[in-house]
Amino acid sequence: MEKYININDSLYDVTEKYKEALELLISLGFDSLKDDNLRKIIGSSISLENALKSKKINVDTFLVQLNEKIEANEANRIKNKHKETVKISGVLPCPVKVPLLENFESWVEEQNFDFNLDYELKAASMGVDWIKDDLMESSEVPDIFISAGFDLFFDKNLLGKYKSENLFEDITGIENYNEDFQRYALKDPNNQYSMIAVVPAVFLVNKDELKGRKIPESWEELMAGDFENNVSLPISDFDLFNAMLLNIYKRKGQEGVRKLAGIFQKNMHPSEMVKSHMKRERPAITIMPYFFTWMVREGSPMELVWPKDGAIISPIFMLSKKETKDKTKPIVDFFASKEVGEILAHKGKMPSVNPQVDNMISKDKKYMWLGWDFIKENDITNLIKKCEDIFNEVVKGEKQ
């Protein structure tokens, strides 16, 4: 237990050597130690062990707490040994968060940066409210930012307000995205927003619930009228659901959003969706991220359908500040690399834009991308709110 100190040393010597010991002892009721003169007079005549026993404080417990404090502070000293700090913030898709972070942290250990690296990359399931709060409260924008969807990136009160200032620059060096996306122009023509992968939305059909209806092969067929109040939508997956609302609005306007609301039956988490054939309320069709189709068991009535008019995609963006690109370039290269692309594509079924990655998706599969012109011409945040209002109005009206 005495990793850092000897319990027979005087109270004064211990608190002189470790400020962590002084802080901990004061928090445990040794108020006299706040006065340096008293600390020297009283502390020099009593050992740490006897001082703790006088307050009936468990010695071993105290040593564990003290060692933890010393180690934490030492780690911070090592972490913040440089004058400058590079900050990374964002969320990673839940299915690949662990392997991505493990690979990133192993890679970081091999680097010899001349700056402190401060990163906070949480699971997407944690939501992005914490990021919004950080952005609203702080004037400092992270040097690198990673997340899926449209909400944060084009919100004029958040990251979107920096777009006109050219604060960000795509420094990945990837000129041509993966051949799977050649026809979709995913690359930002203004060279500000980087993209590392996409999350496709596909159909999962419960054949037992079709009741004579034809399996829909496209978004057009899905919303044609046969599946009213019989489709589960990923409303809790804000990134993907917002991508759906925006793409359908772009192609079919307000009426398209109303039709989407008309087919809505129930909001389920994707892990519930693949087992929905075992539940009482059984949607005939479930819209879900492509990743979760891996959970479908052989022999189940669930069948994957990749829409012929394209799987609507939610992009996984990466923003990097132009002013710190000399420092962040190696980190950006890591997240844009073939290795990371293969983790996303092979373990997460999130096709990578890296041209060296085999996404293992047949070339006949199409995607539905919102498009940079549409993003430029519209206030995306307000448009998402407008689409949500239309959707909720229809759903609420049907329930009454």
C-alpha positions as CSV (number, residue, x, y, z in Angstrom):
1,M,0.0,0.0,0.0
2,E,2.9,2.4,0.7
3,K,3.6,3.0,-2.9
4,Y,4.5,6.6,-2.6
5,I,4.9,7.3,1.2
6,N,5.9,5.7,4.5
7,I,3.2,5.9,7.1
8,N,5.7,6.3,9.8
9,D,6.9,9.6,8.3
10,S,5.8,12.7,10.0
11,L,2.5,14.4,9.0
12,Y,4.5,17.5,8.1
13,D,7.0,15.6,5.8
14,V,4.3,13.8,4.0
15,T,2.3,17.0,3.3
16,E,5.4,18.8,2.3
17,K,6.3,16.2,-0.3
18,Y,2.8,15.6,-1.7
19,K,0.3,18.4,-2.0
20,E,-2.2,15.6,-2.8
21,A,-1.8,14.3,0.8
22,L,-2.4,17.8,2.2
23,E,-5.6,18.2,0.1
24,L,-6.9,14.7,1.0
25,L,-6.2,15.2,4.8
26,I,-7.9,18.6,4.8
27,S,-11.0,17.0,3.1
28,L,-11.0,14.4,5.8
29,G,-11.2,16.9,8.7
30,F,-7.7,18.0,9.4
31,D,-8.6,21.7,9.2
32,S,-5.5,22.8,11.3
33,L,-3.3,21.8,8.3
34,K,-4.7,24.8,6.4
35,D,-2.4,26.9,8.5
36,D,1.2,26.4,7.5
37,N,2.6,27.3,10.9
38,L,0.3,24.9,12.7
39,R,1.0,22.2,10.1
40,K,4.7,22.5,10.9
41,I,4.4,22.6,14.6
42,I,1.7,19.9,15.0
43,G,2.6,17.8,11.9
44,S,6.3,17.5,12.9
45,S,5.5,15.7,16.1
46,I,3.1,13.1,14.9
47,S,3.4,10.3,12.2
48,L,0.9,10.0,9.4
49,E,-0.3,6.7,10.8
50,N,-1.0,8.0,14.3
51,A,-2.7,11.1,12.8
52,L,-5.1,8.9,10.8
53,K,-5.8,6.7,13.8
54,S,-6.6,9.7,15.9
55,K,-9.4,10.5,13.5
56,K,-10.4,6.8,13.2
57,I,-9.5,6.8,9.5
58,N,-8.6,3.5,7.9
59,V,-4.9,3.7,6.9
60,D,-5.1,1.3,4.0
61,T,-8.2,3.1,2.5
62,F,-6.4,6.5,2.9
63,L,-3.3,5.1,1.1
64,V,-5.4,3.8,-1.8
65,Q,-7.1,7.2,-2.2
66,L,-3.8,9.1,-1.9
67,N,-2.0,6.8,-4.4
68,E,-4.9,7.3,-6.9
69,K,-4.7,11.1,-6.6
70,I,-0.9,11.1,-7.0
71,E,-1.1,8.9,-10.1
72,A,-3.9,10.9,-11.6
73,N,-2.0,14.2,-11.2
74,E,1.2,12.6,-12.6
75,A,-0.7,11.4,-15.6
76,N,-2.0,15.0,-16.1
77,R,1.4,16.4,-15.8
78,I,2.7,14.0,-18.5
79,K,-0.4,14.7,-20.6
80,N,0.1,18.4,-20.4
81,K,3.8,18.7,-20.7
82,H,3.7,20.9,-23.8
83,K,2.6,24.5,-24.2
84,E,0.0,23.8,-26.9
85,T,-2.9,21.4,-26.9
86,V,-4.8,19.8,-29.8
87,K,-8.4,19.0,-29.0
88,I,-10.5,16.3,-30.6
89,S,-14.2,16.0,-29.9
90,G,-17.1,14.0,-31.3
91,V,-19.0,10.8,-31.3
92,L,-18.2,7.4,-32.9
93,P,-20.8,4.9,-34.2
94,C,-21.6,2.5,-31.4
95,P,-20.8,-0.7,-33.4
96,V,-17.2,0.4,-34.0
97,K,-16.4,2.7,-31.1
98,V,-14.3,0.2,-29.2
99,P,-12.1,-1.1,-32.0
100,L,-11.7,2.5,-33.3
101,L,-10.6,3.8,-29.9
102,E,-8.3,0.9,-29.3
103,N,-6.6,1.4,-32.6
104,F,-6.4,5.2,-32.1
105,E,-4.9,4.9,-28.6
106,S,-2.4,2.3,-29.7
107,W,-1.4,4.6,-32.5
108,V,-1.1,7.7,-30.3
109,E,1.3,5.8,-27.9
110,E,3.7,5.4,-30.9
111,Q,3.7,9.1,-31.7
112,N,6.0,11.8,-30.4
113,F,3.8,14.9,-30.6
114,D,5.1,18.3,-29.6
115,F,1.7,19.2,-28.2
116,N,-0.7,17.8,-25.6
117,L,-3.5,15.7,-27.1
118,D,-6.9,16.1,-25.5
119,Y,-9.6,13.9,-27.0
120,E,-13.2,13.0,-26.0
121,L,-14.8,10.6,-28.4
122,K,-18.0,9.1,-27.0
123,A,-20.4,6.5,-28.3
124,A,-23.1,7.9,-30.6
125,S,-25.7,6.4,-28.2
126,M,-24.7,9.1,-25.7
127,G,-26.2,11.7,-28.0
128,V,-24.7,15.1,-28.9
129,D,-26.3,17.4,-26.4
130,W,-23.0,17.4,-24.5
131,I,-21.2,18.6,-27.6
132,K,-23.8,21.3,-28.2
133,D,-23.4,22.5,-24.7
134,D,-19.6,22.7,-25.1
135,L,-19.9,24.6,-28.4
136,M,-22.4,27.0,-26.9
137,E,-20.4,27.6,-23.7
138,S,-16.9,27.8,-25.2
139,S,-15.4,30.1,-27.7
140,E,-12.8,27.4,-28.6
141,V,-13.8,25.1,-31.4
142,P,-12.1,21.6,-31.3
143,D,-9.2,21.2,-33.7
144,I,-10.8,18.0,-35.0
145,F,-14.5,17.1,-34.9
146,I,-16.0,13.8,-35.8
147,S,-19.7,12.8,-35.9
148,A,-22.5,11.5,-38.2
149,G,-25.5,13.4,-39.6
150,F,-26.3,17.0,-40.5
151,D,-27.6,18.6,-37.3
152,L,-24.3,19.8,-35.7
153,F,-22.4,20.5,-38.8
154,F,-24.8,23.0,-40.5
155,D,-26.4,24.5,-37.5
156,K,-25.7,28.3,-37.7
157,N,-25.6,28.5,-34.0
158,L,-23.0,25.7,-33.7
159,L,-20.4,24.5,-36.2
160,G,-22.3,25.8,-39.2
161,K,-21.6,29.4,-38.2
162,Y,-17.9,28.9,-39.0
163,K,-18.5,27.7,-42.5
164,S,-18.5,31.2,-44.0
165,E,-15.3,32.0,-42.1
166,N,-13.5,29.1,-43.8
167,L,-12.4,27.9,-40.4
168,F,-12.2,24.3,-41.6
169,E,-10.2,22.6,-44.4
170,D,-10.3,19.1,-45.8
171,I,-6.7,18.0,-45.3
172,T,-7.2,14.3,-45.8
173,G,-5.5,14.4,-49.2
174,I,-8.2,12.1,-50.7
175,E,-9.0,13.6,-54.1
176,N,-11.2,10.8,-55.3
177,Y,-13.5,8.9,-53.0
178,N,-14.1,5.2,-53.1
179,E,-15.4,4.0,-56.5
180,D,-18.7,3.0,-54.7
181,F,-19.5,6.7,-54.6
182,Q,-18.1,7.9,-57.9
183,R,-21.5,9.0,-59.2
184,Y,-22.6,10.8,-56.0
185,A,-20.2,13.7,-55.6
186,L,-19.8,13.2,-51.8
187,K,-16.6,15.3,-51.7
188,D,-17.2,18.8,-50.5
189,P,-16.5,21.1,-53.5
190,N,-15.5,23.9,-51.1
191,N,-12.9,21.6,-49.5
192,Q,-14.0,22.4,-46.0
193,Y,-15.9,19.2,-44.8
194,S,-14.1,15.9,-44.9
195,M,-16.2,12.7,-45.0
196,I,-14.8,9.3,-43.8
197,A,-17.8,7.0,-44.3
198,V,-21.5,6.8,-44.6
199,V,-24.3,5.0,-42.7
200,P,-26.9,3.5,-45.1
201,A,-30.6,3.0,-44.3
202,V,-32.1,-0.2,-45.6
203,F,-35.4,-2.1,-45.4
204,L,-35.9,-5.2,-43.2
205,V,-39.0,-7.0,-44.4
206,N,-41.0,-9.3,-42.1
207,K,-42.4,-11.7,-44.7
208,D,-44.8,-13.1,-42.2
209,E,-46.5,-9.7,-41.9
210,L,-46.8,-8.9,-45.6
211,K,-50.3,-10.4,-45.8
212,G,-50.3,-10.8,-49.6
213,R,-48.5,-7.4,-50.2
214,K,-45.6,-7.2,-52.6
215,I,-42.2,-6.6,-50.9
216,P,-41.3,-2.9,-51.5
217,E,-38.1,-2.6,-53.5
218,S,-37.8,1.2,-53.3
219,W,-38.6,4.2,-51.2
220,E,-41.2,5.0,-53.8
221,E,-42.9,1.7,-53.4
222,L,-42.7,1.8,-49.6
223,M,-44.6,5.0,-49.4
224,A,-47.1,4.2,-52.2
225,G,-49.9,3.4,-49.7
226,D,-49.8,-0.4,-49.1
227,F,-47.9,0.0,-45.8
228,E,-49.8,2.7,-44.0
229,N,-49.2,2.5,-40.2
230,N,-47.1,-0.6,-40.7
231,V,-43.4,0.6,-40.9
232,S,-41.0,1.0,-38.0
233,L,-38.7,4.1,-38.4
234,P,-35.4,4.8,-36.6
235,I,-36.7,8.0,-34.9
236,S,-34.3,7.6,-31.9
237,D,-31.4,7.5,-34.3
238,F,-31.5,11.2,-35.0
239,D,-28.7,11.3,-37.6
240,L,-30.3,8.6,-39.8
241,F,-33.8,9.8,-39.3
242,N,-32.9,13.4,-40.1
243,A,-31.1,12.1,-43.3
244,M,-34.3,10.3,-44.2
245,L,-36.5,13.4,-43.6
246,L,-34.2,15.7,-45.6
247,N,-33.8,13.3,-48.6
248,I,-37.5,12.6,-48.8
249,Y,-38.3,16.3,-48.6
250,K,-35.8,17.0,-51.3
251,R,-37.4,14.5,-53.7
252,K,-41.1,14.7,-52.7
253,G,-41.5,17.9,-50.7
254,Q,-43.9,18.2,-47.7
255,E,-46.2,15.6,-49.2
256,G,-43.4,13.1,-49.1
257,V,-42.8,13.8,-45.4
258,R,-46.5,13.3,-44.8
259,K,-46.4,10.0,-46.5
260,L,-43.5,8.9,-44.4
261,A,-45.4,9.8,-41.3
262,G,-48.4,7.9,-42.7
263,I,-46.5,4.6,-42.9
264,F,-45.0,5.0,-39.4
265,Q,-46.0,2.4,-36.9
266,K,-43.5,2.3,-34.1
267,N,-40.1,3.5,-33.1
268,M,-37.8,0.6,-32.1
269,H,-34.1,0.4,-31.5
270,P,-32.5,-1.6,-34.3
271,S,-31.6,-4.4,-32.0
272,E,-35.4,-4.7,-31.3
273,M,-36.2,-4.4,-35.0
274,V,-34.4,-7.6,-36.1
275,K,-36.4,-9.5,-33.5
276,S,-39.7,-7.8,-34.2
277,H,-41.2,-10.9,-35.7
278,M,-41.4,-12.2,-32.1
279,K,-43.4,-9.3,-30.7
280,R,-47.1,-8.6,-30.7
281,E,-46.9,-5.3,-32.5
282,R,-45.2,-6.4,-35.7
283,P,-44.3,-3.9,-38.4
284,A,-44.1,-5.4,-41.8
285,I,-41.1,-3.2,-42.7
286,T,-38.4,-1.8,-40.5
287,I,-36.0,0.9,-41.7
288,M,-32.6,0.5,-40.0
289,P,-28.8,1.1,-40.4
290,Y,-27.3,-1.6,-42.6
291,F,-25.1,-2.7,-39.7
292,F,-28.0,-4.2,-37.7
293,T,-28.9,-6.6,-40.5
294,W,-26.0,-8.7,-39.2
295,M,-28.2,-9.6,-36.3
296,V,-30.8,-11.3,-38.4
297,R,-30.9,-15.0,-37.7
298,E,-30.8,-17.6,-40.4
299,G,-34.3,-19.1,-40.9
300,S,-36.1,-16.0,-39.6
301,P,-38.8,-14.4,-41.7
302,M,-36.8,-11.2,-41.9
303,E,-35.4,-10.3,-45.3
304,L,-33.0,-7.5,-46.2
305,V,-33.9,-5.2,-49.0
306,W,-31.5,-2.6,-50.4
307,P,-33.7,0.1,-52.0
308,K,-33.4,0.2,-55.8
309,D,-33.6,4.0,-55.7
310,G,-30.7,4.0,-53.2
311,A,-30.1,3.5,-49.5
312,I,-30.4,6.9,-47.9
313,I,-27.1,7.8,-46.3
314,S,-26.1,9.7,-43.2
315,P,-22.5,10.9,-43.7
316,I,-19.8,10.6,-41.0
317,F,-18.1,13.9,-41.2
318,M,-14.7,15.0,-39.9
319,L,-13.9,18.7,-39.6
320,S,-10.3,19.9,-39.0
321,K,-9.3,23.5,-38.3
322,K,-7.2,25.1,-41.0
323,E,-5.1,27.1,-38.5
324,T,-3.8,24.0,-36.7
325,K,-3.5,21.7,-39.7
326,D,0.3,21.4,-39.4
327,K,-0.2,19.7,-36.1
328,T,-3.4,17.7,-36.8
329,K,-2.4,16.4,-40.2
330,P,-1.1,13.0,-38.9
331,I,-4.3,12.6,-36.8
332,V,-6.5,13.4,-39.7
333,D,-4.6,10.9,-41.8
334,F,-5.2,8.3,-39.2
335,F,-9.0,8.7,-39.2
336,A,-9.0,8.9,-43.0
337,S,-6.7,5.9,-43.4
338,K,-7.4,2.5,-45.0
339,E,-7.1,0.8,-41.6
340,V,-9.9,2.9,-40.1
341,G,-11.9,2.6,-43.3
342,E,-11.8,-1.2,-43.0
343,I,-12.9,-1.1,-39.4
344,L,-15.9,1.1,-40.4
345,A,-16.7,-0.9,-43.5
346,H,-16.0,-4.5,-42.3
347,K,-17.0,-4.3,-38.6
348,G,-19.6,-1.6,-38.9
349,K,-21.0,-2.1,-42.4
350,M,-20.5,1.7,-42.8
351,P,-18.9,2.0,-46.3
352,S,-15.7,4.0,-46.3
353,V,-14.8,6.8,-48.7
354,N,-11.2,5.7,-48.7
355,P,-10.4,4.5,-52.3
356,Q,-8.2,1.6,-51.0
357,V,-11.0,0.0,-48.9
358,D,-13.2,-2.8,-50.3
359,N,-16.5,-2.0,-48.7
360,M,-17.8,-5.5,-49.6
361,I,-21.0,-4.1,-51.1
362,S,-21.9,-5.1,-54.6
363,K,-21.5,-2.4,-57.2
364,D,-25.2,-2.5,-58.2
365,K,-26.2,-1.1,-54.9
366,K,-27.2,2.5,-55.1
367,Y,-27.1,5.3,-52.5
368,M,-29.2,8.4,-51.9
369,W,-27.2,11.4,-51.0
370,L,-28.6,14.8,-50.1
371,G,-26.0,16.7,-52.2
372,W,-23.8,19.7,-51.6
373,D,-25.9,22.0,-53.8
374,F,-29.0,21.3,-51.7
375,I,-27.1,21.8,-48.5
376,K,-25.8,25.1,-49.8
377,E,-29.2,26.3,-50.9
378,N,-31.0,25.5,-47.7
379,D,-30.9,26.2,-44.0
380,I,-30.5,22.6,-43.0
381,T,-31.2,23.0,-39.3
382,N,-34.5,24.9,-39.9
383,L,-35.4,22.4,-42.6
384,I,-35.0,19.5,-40.3
385,K,-37.2,21.3,-37.7
386,K,-39.8,22.0,-40.5
387,C,-39.8,18.3,-41.6
388,E,-40.1,17.1,-37.9
389,D,-43.1,19.4,-37.4
390,I,-44.8,18.1,-40.5
391,F,-44.1,14.5,-39.5
392,N,-45.3,14.9,-35.9
393,E,-48.4,16.8,-37.0
394,V,-49.4,13.8,-39.1
395,V,-48.6,11.2,-36.5
396,K,-50.4,13.2,-33.7
397,G,-53.4,13.6,-36.0
398,E,-53.6,9.9,-36.7
399,K,-53.5,9.0,-33.0
400,Q,-56.5,11.3,-32.1
